[in-house]
Amino acid sequence: MKMYYKMPISKERLDKISILAYDMDDTLLDGHGKLSEGNRAAIMRAMEKGYHVVIATGRVLAALPKDVVAVEGIQYAITSNGARITDLHTGKILFENLISPEAIDAIDAYLHDEDVMLEIFFDDAVYADKKDLTRLPYFGRTNPKSQEYVLTTREPVDDLWALLQENKDRMENINLITGNEEKRLRWLAELKQFPGITACSSTPNNIEIGGLNTSKADALEELAAYLGTDRSGIMAFGDSSNDEQMVVRAGVGVAMGNSVPELLDLADYIAPTNEDDGVAYTLEHLLGI
């Protein structure tokens, strides 16, 4: 198999690693959203050697894949792009960084567009307008896998706006979904300038809005401190733009071979793709697992 690393990573850096943080979709999971046997076996071996395996995803807790949650030993999950850290063994929320009601009011104009599907994340669940869920292709969700994921993880409601207003102080994340690429890119650039929020994207048709300094990277550093280390103890794996800071700020940042181009440029190491068990390959070749 081809060697994928871009530059040598010193033994000193690798010896500091105690936390292995994984994005889910198109990173730890294959193209069907499943955990391969090769990757499952590799993370099991890592935990047997004492590494902390951490889920770091844009999903809410309730939407985590059952075959991942079922892996005995995975204790920590970072969800909603860093809005929450949960101890999976006890159910305790270790860290939370929500969107402030004032920030939601400030972006109000972006939440009422007919071309945009709104999704709201709170209390580990995702809600969407019932009518919007019947016309996913209009919002750019044309892939059958994506449609199935949305329909099985979103709670349909008749009045999403009322639900948002009633729970404005509990928002983990707000997603804007559109098939209008020009509008999405323009809005993403504008929203990145707003005070009090963090805006990013993980798919070609979405904008993900979190609270101030909400990111997988910030949550990982909180968890690292909780576990008695710092960012130098983290090896982070990702494939998309919302993984960028996590990969850049980790002690060792790994981009999957199927990553967006900007992540490939920034990572310390480029793994094989998610379809080629890139996680297992990297653990073996970098850490001897």
Secondary structure by P-SEA (a helix, b strand, c coil): ccccccbbbbaaaaaaccbbbbbcccccccccccccaaaaaaaaaaaaabbbbbbbccccccccccccccccccccccccccccccccccccccbbbbbcaaaaaaaccccccccbbbbbbccccccccaaaaacccccccccaaaaaaaaacbbbbccaaaaaaaccccccbbbbbcccaaaaaaaaaaaaacccbbbbbccccbbbbbcccccaaaaaaaaaaaacccccccccccccccaaaaaaaccbbbbcccccaaaaacccccccccccaaaaaaaaaaccc
